[in-house]
C-alpha cells in the first residue's frame, strides 16, 4: 500500500472491517510478535501514555495507528492489569473525534482526581494548508472505564513556542495542578519544557520554561516526565538534536534523565545533582513514561521503538512494542531499573547453568525457547563473550562482550543478529562497569525483544532483534577459562 497523506488520515469509520481483521490475523501469526510484552493487535504502536493506578488496577494506554506500520491518525488503546505483567486489552479508548484532536490523539498522562481518572493529552489539528495547531486536552475516565472528553482545550499553544508543543505530564503538588509540556522555543528554535499551573484544571497559568540545563539540549524536547523516586526528583525526557559532546549517544534520538537535588515547579526550577545520563543504553528505547504509585514506589515503561526508523515487521503491517514495566530506585547517585517482582511468576521449571568453560565456545543450551529469562553471574576479573540467538555454524548471533577486570565494560553487537536494520546508527552499544567486581546479568528474551539488566538494574540495554528460525542457542566463549553460575527459565506467555 502507498501511504499517502490522505490514506494515513482517513477517518477510522472509512476503513473496511475485513481489511482490519486481515491485519490482525497477520500480526497474530508473526514469528516476531512478543509473548509477554505489550504489542499491537495490528498496525503501529508507539508512546505509552496515561500510566497510573486507579480503581484498584494499573492503567496504561498506548498511542496507536491500527491500519498499518506507519504514523497516521492516532488513537489511544487502553489496558488494565492487577500485577503490571498480565495486561487486559480494553480496546480503543480515545479516538480523534473533535475539532481539537481531529488529526490525532497524541501523547499525554493521567492522574487520579476524586473518584475518576483525569487524562491530559495533546490533540493534533491540521488546517487545509496542513498547518498544525496543538491543543492540550482533557478527558475523564470513570470507574466503569467510560470516557468523557472535555468540550474545550485546557491549554493552547503560547506565542513564544512553535507548533512543536506536546506530551503533557499532569502532576499534583501542594494543592495545585502542574503540567510539564515538551516544547520548542520560537525565538531560539531550542528544546524546552514548558510549565503551567492551575488550581481547578480549567484555568491555567503559564509559568515559562523549566530551568534545568545550562546548555542547549537540541531543537525539541519530547515526553517530559518528572517522577519522585524515594522522594527525590528525577527528570526523564527525550531531547531531539542533542549534541553528542554534551552526552554521548548513537540512537537517532536519546532518552535521558537527570537526578535533582531540588525541584520547585512554581518557580520553574530543577537543580541537577548529577550529570545528564542515558536512561537505557540499548538501541531502541524512547518516549518513556514514569509515575509514582500510591504506595510510593515509582515505575517506568518505554516505547521499544524509535521514530523515523524502519523495522523488519513493517513488511508484516505491524510495528513496535513496549518494554516490560520496571521498578525505579536510587543507589549511589544512580537510577536503578529492575523488573517488577510479578515477572518471576512467569518462570517455568528452572534449568541450572553452572560450570567452567575451556578456551573455546561452549553451548550453554541449544534450545532455550523463544521467550525466556537467563540469569548469569561471572566472578571478577574475567573476560568473555556471551552469545544469544546463536546459529549452529556459530556465524550469527547477538554478541555480548564483557570484562570484569581493570577496564570493565559490556558491549552488545547486533550486526550479525538476525535481520539487519537501523545500521546507520551503529551496531554496537557499550556500557562502562566497575572494575574488579562480579558481573550479574538478568536477560529477558521475547521473540524479537531482548532486555539486559546489569548488576541488579544499575544499567539496562533494551533492543529489538529479529533472528532467523535457526538462530536460537545460548553460548559462551573466551580466550581463557570462564567460571559462571546461573539458570534459565522458559516464561509463560501472557499475550493471546
GIQUI-V915067 format. One record per residue. N is the residue number from 1. SS is DSSP state (hx for helix, st for strand, lp for the rest). OMEGA is omega as a letter, one per 40 degrees, with the letter a starting at -180 (* if undefined). NEAR is the number of other C-alpha atoms within 8 Angstrom. Layout:
BEGIN
{{N	SS	OMEGA	NEAR} {N	SS	OMEGA	NEAR}}
END
This chain:
BEGIN
{{1	lp	i	2} {2	lp	a	3} {3	lp	i	7} {4	lp	i	6} {5	hx	a	6} {6	hx	i	6} {7	hx	a	7} {8	hx	a	11} {9	lp	i	9} {10	lp	i	9} {11	lp	a	7} {12	hx	a	5} {13	hx	i	5} {14	hx	i	6} {15	lp	i	9} {16	lp	a	7} {17	hx	i	6} {18	hx	i	6} {19	hx	i	8} {20	hx	i	12} {21	hx	i	8} {22	hx	i	8} {23	hx	i	13} {24	hx	i	10} {25	hx	i	8} {26	hx	i	11} {27	hx	a	13} {28	hx	a	8} {29	lp	a	7} {30	lp	i	8} {31	lp	a	5} {32	lp	a	8} {33	lp	a	11} {34	lp	a	14} {35	lp	i	11} {36	lp	i	11} {37	lp	i	12} {38	lp	a	11} {39	st	a	10} {40	lp	i	13} {41	lp	i	8} {42	lp	i	14} {43	st	a	16} {44	st	i	16} {45	st	i	14} {46	st	a	13} {47	st	i	12} {48	st	a	17} {49	st	i	13} {50	st	a	12} {51	st	a	14} {52	st	i	12} {53	st	a	11} {54	st	i	10} {55	lp	i	6} {56	lp	a	6} {57	st	i	9} {58	st	i	13} {59	st	i	13} {60	st	i	12} {61	st	i	12} {62	st	i	12} {63	st	a	16} {64	st	i	13} {65	st	a	15} {66	lp	a	12} {67	lp	i	10} {68	lp	a	11} {69	lp	a	12} {70	lp	i	9} {71	lp	a	8} {72	lp	a	8} {73	lp	a	13} {74	lp	i	14} {75	st	i	15} {76	st	i	13} {77	st	a	14} {78	st	i	13} {79	st	i	12} {80	st	a	12} {81	st	i	12} {82	lp	a	10} {83	lp	a	7} {84	lp	i	10} {85	lp	i	12} {86	lp	a	9} {87	st	i	11} {88	st	a	7} {89	st	a	8} {90	st	i	9} {91	st	a	7} {92	st	a	9} {93	st	a	10} {94	st	i	9} {95	lp	i	10} {96	lp	a	13} {97	lp	a	6} {98	lp	i	6} {99	lp	a	6} {100	lp	i	11} {101	lp	a	14} {102	lp	a	13} {103	lp	i	12} {104	lp	i	14} {105	st	a	18} {106	st	a	13} {107	st	i	14} {108	st	a	13} {109	st	a	14} {110	st	i	14} {111	st	i	12} {112	st	i	11} {113	st	a	7} {114	lp	a	5} {115	lp	i	8} {116	st	i	11} {117	st	a	13} {118	st	i	12} {119	st	i	13} {120	st	a	14} {121	st	i	15} {122	st	i	16} {123	st	a	16} {124	st	a	15} {125	st	i	14} {126	st	i	11} {127	lp	a	7} {128	lp	i	5} {129	lp	i	5} {130	lp	i	6} {131	lp	a	7} {132	st	i	9} {133	st	i	9} {134	st	i	14} {135	st	i	16} {136	st	a	14} {137	st	i	14} {138	st	i	12} {139	st	i	11} {140	st	i	12} {141	st	i	13} {142	lp	a	10} {143	lp	i	8} {144	lp	i	5} {145	lp	i	6} {146	lp	a	7} {147	st	i	10} {148	st	i	7} {149	st	i	7} {150	lp	a	9} {151	lp	a	4} {152	lp	i	6} {153	lp	i	11} {154	lp	a	12} {155	st	i	8} {156	st	a	8} {157	lp	i	11} {158	lp	i	5} {159	lp	a	6} {160	lp	i	7} {161	st	i	13} {162	st	i	11} {163	st	i	9} {164	st	a	10} {165	st	a	12} {166	st	i	16} {167	st	a	15} {168	st	i	17} {169	st	a	16} {170	st	a	12} {171	st	i	8} {172	st	a	9} {173	st	i	7} {174	lp	i	4} {175	lp	i	6} {176	st	i	10} {177	st	i	13} {178	st	i	14} {179	st	i	12} {180	st	a	13} {181	st	i	15} {182	st	a	18} {183	st	i	16} {184	st	i	16} {185	st	a	12} {186	lp	a	10} {187	lp	a	6} {188	lp	a	5} {189	lp	a	9} {190	lp	i	12} {191	st	a	16} {192	st	i	12} {193	st	i	12} {194	st	a	14} {195	st	i	15} {196	st	i	12} {197	st	i	13} {198	st	i	12} {199	lp	a	9} {200	lp	a	7} {201	lp	a	8} {202	lp	a	6} {203	lp	a	8} {204	st	i	11} {205	st	i	7} {206	st	a	8} {207	st	a	11} {208	st	a	8} {209	st	i	9} {210	lp	i	12} {211	st	a	8} {212	lp	a	8} {213	lp	i	6} {214	lp	a	4} {215	lp	i	4} {216	lp	a	8} {217	lp	i	14} {218	lp	a	12} {219	lp	i	12} {220	st	i	16} {221	st	i	17} {222	st	i	14} {223	st	i	17} {224	st	i	16} {225	st	i	11} {226	st	a	11} {227	st	a	12} {228	st	a	11} {229	st	a	14} {230	lp	i	8} {231	lp	i	5} {232	st	a	10} {233	st	i	13} {234	st	a	12} {235	st	a	12} {236	st	a	15} {237	st	a	14} {238	st	i	14} {239	st	i	16} {240	st	a	13} {241	lp	i	9} {242	lp	i	12} {243	lp	a	8} {244	lp	i	7} {245	lp	i	5} {246	lp	i	6} {247	lp	a	10} {248	lp	i	6} {249	lp	i	7} {250	lp	a	8} {251	lp	i	9} {252	lp	i	7} {253	lp	a	12} {254	lp	i	13} {255	lp	a	15} {256	st	i	13} {257	st	i	12} {258	st	i	13} {259	st	a	14} {260	st	i	14} {261	st	a	10} {262	st	i	10} {263	st	i	10} {264	st	a	8} {265	lp	a	10} {266	lp	i	7} {267	lp	a	6} {268	lp	a	13} {269	st	i	12} {270	st	a	13} {271	st	i	10} {272	st	i	11} {273	lp	i	8} {274	lp	a	8} {275	lp	i	6} {276	lp	a	8} {277	st	i	8} {278	st	i	11} {279	lp	a	9} {280	lp	a	11} {281	lp	a	12} {282	lp	a	10} {283	lp	a	10} {284	lp	a	11} {285	st	i	16} {286	st	i	14} {287	st	a	13} {288	st	i	15} {289	st	a	12} {290	st	i	12} {291	st	i	12} {292	st	a	12} {293	lp	a	10} {294	lp	i	6} {295	lp	i	5} {296	lp	i	8} {297	lp	i	11} {298	st	a	14} {299	st	a	12} {300	st	i	12} {301	st	a	13} {302	st	i	14} {303	st	i	16} {304	st	a	15} {305	lp	i	11} {306	lp	i	11} {307	lp	i	5} {308	lp	i	4} {309	lp	i	6} {310	lp	a	7} {311	lp	a	8} {312	hx	a	8} {313	hx	i	9} {314	hx	a	10} {315	hx	i	6} {316	hx	i	8} {317	lp	i	14} {318	st	a	14} {319	st	i	12} {320	lp	i	12} {321	st	i	14} {322	st	i	13} {323	lp	i	11} {324	lp	i	10} {325	lp	a	11} {326	st	i	11} {327	st	a	13} {328	st	i	13} {329	st	i	10} {330	st	i	10} {331	st	i	7} {332	lp	i	4} {333	lp	i	7} {334	st	i	8} {335	st	i	10} {336	st	i	13} {337	st	a	14} {338	st	i	10} {339	st	i	9} {340	lp	a	9} {341	hx	a	6} {342	hx	i	9} {343	hx	a	9} {344	hx	i	6} {345	hx	i	6} {346	hx	a	9} {347	st	i	12} {348	lp	a	8} {349	lp	a	6} {350	lp	i	9} {351	st	a	7} {352	st	i	8} {353	st	a	11} {354	st	i	9} {355	st	i	7} {356	st	i	8} {357	st	i	13} {358	lp	a	10} {359	lp	i	9} {360	lp	a	9} {361	lp	a	10} {362	st	i	9} {363	st	i	9} {364	st	i	9} {365	st	a	8} {366	lp	a	8} {367	lp	a	7} {368	lp	a	12} {369	lp	a	7} {370	lp	i	8} {371	st	a	14} {372	st	i	13} {373	st	a	13} {374	st	i	12} {375	st	i	11} {376	st	i	12} {377	st	i	11} {378	st	i	12} {379	lp	a	11} {380	lp	i	10} {381	lp	i	11} {382	lp	i	10} {383	st	a	13} {384	st	i	12} {385	st	i	11} {386	st	i	12} {387	st	i	13} {388	st	a	11} {389	st	a	13} {390	st	i	15} {391	lp	a	12} {392	lp	a	8} {393	lp	i	5} {394	lp	i	7} {395	lp	a	8} {396	lp	i	12} {397	lp	i	16} {398	st	a	14} {399	st	a	14} {400	st	i	11} {401	st	a	11} {402	st	i	12} {403	st	i	12} {404	lp	a	19} {405	lp	a	12} {406	lp	i	7} {407	lp	a	8} {408	lp	i	13} {409	st	i	12} {410	st	a	12} {411	st	i	12} {412	st	a	11} {413	st	i	11} {414	lp	a	11} {415	lp	a	9} {416	lp	a	11} {417	lp	i	14} {418	st	a	11} {419	lp	a	9} {420	lp	i	8} {421	lp	i	7} {422	lp	a	9} {423	hx	i	8} {424	hx	a	4} {425	hx	i	8} {426	lp	a	9} {427	lp	i	8} {428	st	i	9} {429	st	a	11} {430	st	i	9} {431	st	i	9} {432	st	i	7} {433	lp	i	9} {434	lp	a	8} {435	lp	i	9} {436	lp	i	10} {437	lp	i	10} {438	lp	a	10} {439	st	i	11} {440	st	i	11} {441	st	i	13} {442	st	a	12} {443	st	i	11} {444	st	i	12} {445	st	a	12} {446	st	a	13} {447	lp	a	12} {448	lp	i	12} {449	st	i	12} {450	st	i	12} {451	st	a	11} {452	st	i	11} {453	st	a	15} {454	st	i	12} {455	lp	i	9} {456	lp	i	11} {457	lp	i	10} {458	lp	i	11} {459	st	i	12} {460	st	i	14} {461	st	a	11} {462	st	a	16} {463	st	i	12} {464	st	i	11} {465	lp	a	11} {466	st	a	11} {467	lp	i	13} {468	lp	a	7} {469	lp	a	5} {470	lp	i	7} {471	lp	a	13} {472	lp	a	15} {473	st	i	16} {474	st	i	15} {475	st	a	13} {476	st	a	13} {477	st	i	12} {478	lp	i	14} {479	lp	i	8} {480	lp	a	8} {481	lp	i	9} {482	st	i	12} {483	st	a	10} {484	st	i	12} {485	st	i	11} {486	st	a	11} {487	st	i	12} {488	st	a	13} {489	st	i	13} {490	st	a	13} {491	st	i	10} {492	lp	i	9} {493	lp	i	9} {494	lp	i	10} {495	lp	i	8} {496	lp	*	4}}
END
